[in-house]
Amino acid sequence: MQLTIKYFGLLAEVTATTEELLETETCSVFELVKTLKNQYPKLGDTNFKIAVDQQLIDLNYIIETNAEIALLPPFAGG
């Protein structure tokens, strides 16, 4: 299946890209994060949240075909 991965803020700097297409088998978010951390080791030192099709999800979520994945840096607010 094909996934669109989007990186925002510091995560775009760490990966040196804002978006990429990834071909993978059906997987959970946990497996995807593991794959991305192997591809981009600096992600292992960075906190981030994951959104699938614009909804924040947990690591056990199973990703569907053609999903849009966003890696979001920590938010600061006031």
PDB file as gemmi writes it, atoms N, CA and C in Angstrom:
CRYST1    1.000    1.000    1.000  90.00  90.00  90.00 P 1                      
ATOM      1  N   MET A   1       0.842  -1.178   0.000  1.00  0.00           N  
ATOM      2  CA  MET A   1       0.000   0.000   0.000  1.00  0.00           C  
ATOM      3  C   MET A   1       0.879   1.230   0.000  1.00  0.00           C  
ATOM      4  N   GLN A   2       0.313   2.323  -0.429  1.00  0.00           N  
ATOM      5  CA  GLN A   2       1.061   3.572  -0.507  1.00  0.00           C  
ATOM      6  C   GLN A   2       0.549   4.541   0.553  1.00  0.00           C  
ATOM      7  N   LEU A   3       1.495   5.125   1.296  1.00  0.00           N  
ATOM      8  CA  LEU A   3       1.158   6.096   2.323  1.00  0.00           C  
ATOM      9  C   LEU A   3       1.837   7.420   2.000  1.00  0.00           C  
ATOM     10  N   THR A   4       1.139   8.498   2.256  1.00  0.00           N  
ATOM     11  CA  THR A   4       1.740   9.819   2.164  1.00  0.00           C  
ATOM     12  C   THR A   4       2.135  10.219   3.577  1.00  0.00           C  
ATOM     13  N   ILE A   5       3.425  10.495   3.768  1.00  0.00           N  
ATOM     14  CA  ILE A   5       3.933  10.904   5.069  1.00  0.00           C  
ATOM     15  C   ILE A   5       4.293  12.375   4.980  1.00  0.00           C  
ATOM     16  N   LYS A   6       3.739  13.177   5.903  1.00  0.00           N  
ATOM     17  CA  LYS A   6       4.037  14.608   5.943  1.00  0.00           C  
ATOM     18  C   LYS A   6       4.735  14.919   7.262  1.00  0.00           C  
ATOM     19  N   TYR A   7       5.778  15.736   7.166  1.00  0.00           N  
ATOM     20  CA  TYR A   7       6.569  16.131   8.328  1.00  0.00           C  
ATOM     21  C   TYR A   7       6.416  17.627   8.550  1.00  0.00           C  
ATOM     22  N   PHE A   8       6.238  18.020   9.799  1.00  0.00           N  
ATOM     23  CA  PHE A   8       6.033  19.429  10.125  1.00  0.00           C  
ATOM     24  C   PHE A   8       7.074  19.909  11.129  1.00  0.00           C  
ATOM     25  N   GLY A   9       7.378  21.209  11.056  1.00  0.00           N  
ATOM     26  CA  GLY A   9       8.269  21.845  12.018  1.00  0.00           C  
ATOM     27  C   GLY A   9       9.631  21.185  12.103  1.00  0.00           C  
ATOM     28  N   LEU A  10      10.078  20.940  13.316  1.00  0.00           N  
ATOM     29  CA  LEU A  10      11.376  20.334  13.584  1.00  0.00           C  
ATOM     30  C   LEU A  10      11.526  18.984  12.886  1.00  0.00           C  
ATOM     31  N   LEU A  11      10.429  18.256  12.729  1.00  0.00           N  
ATOM     32  CA  LEU A  11      10.487  16.938  12.098  1.00  0.00           C  
ATOM     33  C   LEU A  11      10.855  17.045  10.622  1.00  0.00           C  
ATOM     34  N   ALA A  12      10.447  18.120   9.965  1.00  0.00           N  
ATOM     35  CA  ALA A  12      10.849  18.350   8.576  1.00  0.00           C  
ATOM     36  C   ALA A  12      12.350  18.627   8.502  1.00  0.00           C  
ATOM     37  N   GLU A  13      12.875  19.298   9.512  1.00  0.00           N  
ATOM     38  CA  GLU A  13      14.316  19.549   9.552  1.00  0.00           C  
ATOM     39  C   GLU A  13      15.091  18.248   9.790  1.00  0.00           C  
ATOM     40  N   VAL A  14      14.604  17.420  10.698  1.00  0.00           N  
ATOM     41  CA  VAL A  14      15.274  16.163  11.037  1.00  0.00           C  
ATOM     42  C   VAL A  14      15.306  15.215   9.837  1.00  0.00           C  
ATOM     43  N   THR A  15      14.226  15.177   9.071  1.00  0.00           N  
ATOM     44  CA  THR A  15      14.146  14.256   7.926  1.00  0.00           C  
ATOM     45  C   THR A  15      14.610  14.896   6.619  1.00  0.00           C  
ATOM     46  N   ALA A  16      14.809  16.196   6.625  1.00  0.00           N  
ATOM     47  CA  ALA A  16      15.208  16.961   5.432  1.00  0.00           C  
ATOM     48  C   ALA A  16      14.183  16.861   4.307  1.00  0.00           C  
ATOM     49  N   THR A  17      12.913  16.696   4.689  1.00  0.00           N  
ATOM     50  CA  THR A  17      11.820  16.683   3.715  1.00  0.00           C  
ATOM     51  C   THR A  17      10.526  17.073   4.419  1.00  0.00           C  
ATOM     52  N   THR A  18       9.572  17.549   3.641  1.00  0.00           N  
ATOM     53  CA  THR A  18       8.262  17.872   4.216  1.00  0.00           C  
ATOM     54  C   THR A  18       7.220  16.826   3.865  1.00  0.00           C  
ATOM     55  N   GLU A  19       7.515  16.005   2.844  1.00  0.00           N  
ATOM     56  CA  GLU A  19       6.543  15.000   2.421  1.00  0.00           C  
ATOM     57  C   GLU A  19       7.246  13.904   1.626  1.00  0.00           C  
ATOM     58  N   GLU A  20       6.766  12.676   1.792  1.00  0.00           N  
ATOM     59  CA  GLU A  20       7.278  11.563   0.997  1.00  0.00           C  
ATOM     60  C   GLU A  20       6.194  10.495   0.852  1.00  0.00           C  
ATOM     61  N   LEU A  21       6.347   9.678  -0.173  1.00  0.00           N  
ATOM     62  CA  LEU A  21       5.470   8.531  -0.375  1.00  0.00           C  
ATOM     63  C   LEU A  21       6.220   7.301   0.110  1.00  0.00           C  
ATOM     64  N   LEU A  22       5.509   6.429   0.816  1.00  0.00           N  
ATOM     65  CA  LEU A  22       6.119   5.229   1.354  1.00  0.00           C  
ATOM     66  C   LEU A  22       5.288   4.028   0.948  1.00  0.00           C  
ATOM     67  N   GLU A  23       5.930   3.056   0.338  1.00  0.00           N  
ATOM     68  CA  GLU A  23       5.281   1.788  -0.002  1.00  0.00           C  
ATOM     69  C   GLU A  23       5.525   0.826   1.152  1.00  0.00           C  
ATOM     70  N   THR A  24       4.475   0.221   1.672  1.00  0.00           N  
ATOM     71  CA  THR A  24       4.612  -0.690   2.796  1.00  0.00           C  
ATOM     72  C   THR A  24       3.470  -1.692   2.793  1.00  0.00           C  
ATOM     73  N   GLU A  25       3.641  -2.726   3.573  1.00  0.00           N  
ATOM     74  CA  GLU A  25       2.555  -3.676   3.799  1.00  0.00           C  
ATOM     75  C   GLU A  25       1.618  -3.078   4.835  1.00  0.00           C  
ATOM     76  N   THR A  26       0.460  -3.681   5.017  1.00  0.00           N  
ATOM     77  CA  THR A  26      -0.449  -3.242   6.065  1.00  0.00           C  
ATOM     78  C   THR A  26       0.302  -3.218   7.385  1.00  0.00           C  
ATOM     79  N   CYS A  27       0.155  -2.134   8.119  1.00  0.00           N  
ATOM     80  CA  CYS A  27       0.907  -2.037   9.363  1.00  0.00           C  
ATOM     81  C   CYS A  27       0.181  -1.160  10.370  1.00  0.00           C  
ATOM     82  N   SER A  28       0.633  -1.282  11.612  1.00  0.00           N  
ATOM     83  CA  SER A  28       0.136  -0.413  12.668  1.00  0.00           C  
ATOM     84  C   SER A  28       0.988   0.851  12.692  1.00  0.00           C  
ATOM     85  N   VAL A  29       0.529   1.844  13.397  1.00  0.00           N  
ATOM     86  CA  VAL A  29       1.301   3.069  13.547  1.00  0.00           C  
ATOM     87  C   VAL A  29       2.617   2.750  14.260  1.00  0.00           C  
ATOM     88  N   PHE A  30       2.586   1.838  15.226  1.00  0.00           N  
ATOM     89  CA  PHE A  30       3.800   1.435  15.925  1.00  0.00           C  
ATOM     90  C   PHE A  30       4.854   0.929  14.936  1.00  0.00           C  
ATOM     91  N   GLU A  31       4.447   0.053  14.017  1.00  0.00           N  
ATOM     92  CA  GLU A  31       5.376  -0.486  13.021  1.00  0.00           C  
ATOM     93  C   GLU A  31       5.883   0.605  12.089  1.00  0.00           C  
ATOM     94  N   LEU A  32       5.011   1.524  11.717  1.00  0.00           N  
ATOM     95  CA  LEU A  32       5.421   2.631  10.851  1.00  0.00           C  
ATOM     96  C   LEU A  32       6.454   3.506  11.555  1.00  0.00           C  
ATOM     97  N   VAL A  33       6.213   3.834  12.811  1.00  0.00           N  
ATOM     98  CA  VAL A  33       7.154   4.663  13.566  1.00  0.00           C  
ATOM     99  C   VAL A  33       8.504   3.957  13.660  1.00  0.00           C  
ATOM    100  N   LYS A  34       8.485   2.671  13.902  1.00  0.00           N  
ATOM    101  CA  LYS A  34       9.731   1.899  13.973  1.00  0.00           C  
ATOM    102  C   LYS A  34      10.490   1.989  12.642  1.00  0.00           C  
ATOM    103  N   THR A  35       9.774   1.837  11.535  1.00  0.00           N  
ATOM    104  CA  THR A  35      10.380   1.950  10.204  1.00  0.00           C  
ATOM    105  C   THR A  35      10.971   3.337   9.976  1.00  0.00           C  
ATOM    106  N   LEU A  36      10.220   4.375  10.334  1.00  0.00           N  
ATOM    107  CA  LEU A  36      10.695   5.744  10.116  1.00  0.00           C  
ATOM    108  C   LEU A  36      11.895   6.073  10.998  1.00  0.00           C  
ATOM    109  N   LYS A  37      11.908   5.554  12.234  1.00  0.00           N  
ATOM    110  CA  LYS A  37      13.050   5.799  13.122  1.00  0.00           C  
ATOM    111  C   LYS A  37      14.296   5.081  12.612  1.00  0.00           C  
ATOM    112  N   ASN A  38      14.127   3.939  11.948  1.00  0.00           N  
ATOM    113  CA  ASN A  38      15.272   3.269  11.337  1.00  0.00           C  
ATOM    114  C   ASN A  38      15.785   4.072  10.141  1.00  0.00           C  
ATOM    115  N   GLN A  39      14.875   4.650   9.385  1.00  0.00           N  
ATOM    116  CA  GLN A  39      15.241   5.444   8.209  1.00  0.00           C  
ATOM    117  C   GLN A  39      15.849   6.788   8.604  1.00  0.00           C  
ATOM    118  N   TYR A  40      15.308   7.376   9.660  1.00  0.00           N  
ATOM    119  CA  TYR A  40      15.758   8.681  10.158  1.00  0.00           C  
ATOM    120  C   TYR A  40      16.094   8.547  11.644  1.00  0.00           C  
ATOM    121  N   PRO A  41      17.297   8.096  11.982  1.00  0.00           N  
ATOM    122  CA  PRO A  41      17.653   7.839  13.387  1.00  0.00           C  
ATOM    123  C   PRO A  41      17.423   9.021  14.330  1.00  0.00           C  
ATOM    124  N   LYS A  42      17.528  10.257  13.839  1.00  0.00           N  
ATOM    125  CA  LYS A  42      17.319  11.421  14.709  1.00  0.00           C  
ATOM    126  C   LYS A  42      15.878  11.527  15.200  1.00  0.00           C  
ATOM    127  N   LEU A  43      14.943  10.847  14.531  1.00  0.00           N  
ATOM    128  CA  LEU A  43      13.552  10.839  15.020  1.00  0.00           C  
ATOM    129  C   LEU A  43      13.457  10.160  16.378  1.00  0.00           C  
ATOM    130  N   GLY A  44      14.380   9.251  16.654  1.00  0.00           N  
ATOM    131  CA  GLY A  44      14.378   8.555  17.940  1.00  0.00           C  
ATOM    132  C   GLY A  44      14.592   9.475  19.120  1.00  0.00           C  
ATOM    133  N   ASP A  45      15.215  10.616  18.876  1.00  0.00           N  
ATOM    134  CA  ASP A  45      15.488  11.592  19.933  1.00  0.00           C  
ATOM    135  C   ASP A  45      14.447  12.708  19.981  1.00  0.00           C  
ATOM    136  N   THR A  46      13.398  12.587  19.189  1.00  0.00           N  
ATOM    137  CA  THR A  46      12.423  13.662  19.038  1.00  0.00           C  
ATOM    138  C   THR A  46      11.032  13.193  19.447  1.00  0.00           C  
ATOM    139  N   ASN A  47      10.347  14.011  20.233  1.00  0.00           N  
ATOM    140  CA  ASN A  47       8.950  13.706  20.584  1.00  0.00           C  
ATOM    141  C   ASN A  47       8.044  14.205  19.474  1.00  0.00           C  
ATOM    142  N   PHE A  48       7.036  13.408  19.147  1.00  0.00           N  
ATOM    143  CA  PHE A  48       6.065  13.833  18.145  1.00  0.00           C  
ATOM    144  C   PHE A  48       4.784  13.036  18.289  1.00  0.00           C  
ATOM    145  N   LYS A  49       3.736  13.576  17.733  1.00  0.00           N  
ATOM    146  CA  LYS A  49       2.434  12.899  17.681  1.00  0.00           C  
ATOM    147  C   LYS A  49       2.183  12.491  16.239  1.00  0.00           C  
ATOM    148  N   ILE A  50       1.279  11.534  16.065  1.00  0.00           N  
ATOM    149  CA  ILE A  50       0.946  11.039  14.728  1.00  0.00           C  
ATOM    150  C   ILE A  50      -0.538  11.281  14.477  1.00  0.00           C  
ATOM    151  N   ALA A  51      -0.829  11.796  13.296  1.00  0.00           N  
ATOM    152  CA  ALA A  51      -2.217  11.937  12.851  1.00  0.00           C  
ATOM    153  C   ALA A  51      -2.379  11.111  11.577  1.00  0.00           C  
ATOM    154  N   VAL A  52      -3.490  10.411  11.504  1.00  0.00           N  
ATOM    155  CA  VAL A  52      -3.834   9.653  10.301  1.00  0.00           C  
ATOM    156  C   VAL A  52      -5.120  10.256   9.763  1.00  0.00           C  
ATOM    157  N   ASP A  53      -5.056  10.702   8.524  1.00  0.00           N  
ATOM    158  CA  ASP A  53      -6.200  11.366   7.893  1.00  0.00           C  
ATOM    159  C   ASP A  53      -6.769  12.454   8.797  1.00  0.00           C  
ATOM    160  N   GLN A  54      -5.872  13.258   9.354  1.00  0.00           N  
ATOM    161  CA  GLN A  54      -6.169  14.455  10.152  1.00  0.00           C  
ATOM    162  C   GLN A  54      -6.783  14.170  11.509  1.00  0.00           C  
ATOM    163  N   GLN A  55      -6.560  12.953  12.050  1.00  0.00           N  
ATOM    164  CA  GLN A  55      -7.019  12.636  13.400  1.00  0.00           C  
ATOM    165  C   GLN A  55      -5.863  12.049  14.195  1.00  0.00           C  
ATOM    166  N   LEU A  56      -5.634  12.591  15.393  1.00  0.00           N  
ATOM    167  CA  LEU A  56      -4.587  12.045  16.249  1.00  0.00           C  
ATOM    168  C   LEU A  56      -4.975  10.634  16.665  1.00  0.00           C  
ATOM    169  N   ILE A  57      -4.026   9.728  16.613  1.00  0.00           N  
ATOM    170  CA  ILE A  57      -4.312   8.327  16.910  1.00  0.00           C  
ATOM    171  C   ILE A  57      -3.219   7.756  17.814  1.00  0.00           C  
ATOM    172  N   ASP A  58      -3.443   6.515  18.299  1.00  0.00           N  
ATOM    173  CA  ASP A  58      -2.438   5.873  19.148  1.00  0.00           C  
ATOM    174  C   ASP A  58      -1.618   4.881  18.332  1.00  0.00           C  
ATOM    175  N   LEU A  59      -0.620   4.305  18.970  1.00  0.00           N  
ATOM    176  CA  LEU A  59       0.332   3.438  18.266  1.00  0.00           C  
ATOM    177  C   LEU A  59      -0.272   2.123  17.785  1.00  0.00           C  
ATOM    178  N   ASN A  60      -1.405   1.702  18.339  1.00  0.00           N  
ATOM    179  CA  ASN A  60      -2.018   0.435  17.942  1.00  0.00           C  
ATOM    180  C   ASN A  60      -2.914   0.554  16.713  1.00  0.00           C  
ATOM    181  N   TYR A  61      -3.163   1.752  16.262  1.00  0.00           N  
ATOM    182  CA  TYR A  61      -4.051   1.998  15.123  1.00  0.00           C  
ATOM    183  C   TYR A  61      -3.510   1.301  13.873  1.00  0.00           C  
ATOM    184  N   ILE A  62      -4.373   0.591  13.154  1.00  0.00           N  
ATOM    185  CA  ILE A  62      -3.988  -0.060  11.900  1.00  0.00           C  
ATOM    186  C   ILE A  62      -4.251   0.913  10.752  1.00  0.00           C  
ATOM    187  N   ILE A  63      -3.229   1.161   9.970  1.00  0.00           N  
ATOM    188  CA  ILE A  63      -3.294   2.132   8.883  1.00  0.00           C  
ATOM    189  C   ILE A  63      -3.946   1.511   7.652  1.00  0.00           C  
ATOM    190  N   GLU A  64      -4.863   2.237   7.062  1.00  0.00           N  
ATOM    191  CA  GLU A  64      -5.554   1.791   5.855  1.00  0.00           C  
ATOM    192  C   GLU A  64      -4.790   2.235   4.608  1.00  0.00           C  
ATOM    193  N   THR A  65      -5.084   1.601   3.490  1.00  0.00           N  
ATOM    194  CA  THR A  65      -4.461   1.949   2.217  1.00  0.00           C  
ATOM    195  C   THR A  65      -4.709   3.412   1.866  1.00  0.00           C  
ATOM    196  N   ASN A  66      -3.699   4.051   1.300  1.00  0.00           N  
ATOM    197  CA  ASN A  66      -3.756   5.446   0.847  1.00  0.00           C  
ATOM    198  C   ASN A  66      -3.984   6.457   1.967  1.00  0.00           C  
ATOM    199  N   ALA A  67      -3.623   6.099   3.181  1.00  0.00           N  
ATOM    200  CA  ALA A  67      -3.780   7.021   4.304  1.00  0.00           C  
ATOM    201  C   ALA A  67      -2.771   8.153   4.205  1.00  0.00           C  
ATOM    202  N   GLU A  68      -3.154   9.295   4.752  1.00  0.00           N  
ATOM    203  CA  GLU A  68      -2.239  10.418   4.863  1.00  0.00           C  
ATOM    204  C   GLU A  68      -1.781  10.489   6.313  1.00  0.00           C  
ATOM    205  N   ILE A  69      -0.470  10.379   6.503  1.00  0.00           N  
ATOM    206  CA  ILE A  69       0.112  10.353   7.844  1.00  0.00           C  
ATOM    207  C   ILE A  69       0.831  11.674   8.070  1.00  0.00           C  
ATOM    208  N   ALA A  70       0.611  12.284   9.226  1.00  0.00           N  
ATOM    209  CA  ALA A  70       1.316  13.510   9.571  1.00  0.00           C  
ATOM    210  C   ALA A  70       2.073  13.280  10.872  1.00  0.00           C  
ATOM    211  N   LEU A  71       3.358  13.625  10.869  1.00  0.00           N  
ATOM    212  CA  LEU A  71       4.156  13.617  12.078  1.00  0.00           C  
ATOM    213  C   LEU A  71       4.209  15.049  12.584  1.00  0.00           C  
ATOM    214  N   LEU A  72       3.714  15.249  13.791  1.00  0.00           N  
ATOM    215  CA  LEU A  72       3.535  16.587  14.339  1.00  0.00           C  
ATOM    216  C   LEU A  72       4.451  16.808  15.523  1.00  0.00           C  
ATOM    217  N   PRO A  73       5.191  17.912  15.532  1.00  0.00           N  
ATOM    218  CA  PRO A  73       6.066  18.210  16.668  1.00  0.00           C  
ATOM    219  C   PRO A  73       5.232  18.606  17.874  1.00  0.00           C  
ATOM    220  N   PRO A  74       5.871  18.647  19.064  1.00  0.00           N  
ATOM    221  CA  PRO A  74       5.137  19.112  20.247  1.00  0.00           C  
ATOM    222  C   PRO A  74       4.616  20.530  20.029  1.00  0.00           C  
ATOM    223  N   PHE A  75       3.443  20.782  20.561  1.00  0.00           N  
ATOM    224  CA  PHE A  75       2.840  22.095  20.415  1.00  0.00           C  
ATOM    225  C   PHE A  75       3.113  22.902  21.671  1.00  0.00           C  
ATOM    226  N   ALA A  76       3.411  24.172  21.491  1.00  0.00           N  
ATOM    227  CA  ALA A  76       3.539  25.103  22.609  1.00  0.00           C  
ATOM    228  C   ALA A  76       2.320  26.019  22.541  1.00  0.00           C  
ATOM    229  N   GLY A  77       1.863  26.434  23.658  1.00  0.00           N  
ATOM    230  CA  GLY A  77       0.683  27.280  23.619  1.00  0.00           C  
ATOM    231  C   GLY A  77       0.623  28.203  24.806  1.00  0.00           C  
ATOM    232  N   GLY A  78      -0.393  28.975  24.771  1.00  0.00           N  
ATOM    233  CA  GLY A  78      -0.535  29.915  25.880  1.00  0.00           C  
ATOM    234  C   GLY A  78      -1.932  30.426  25.921  1.00  0.00           C  
TER     235      GLY A  78                                                      
END                                                                             
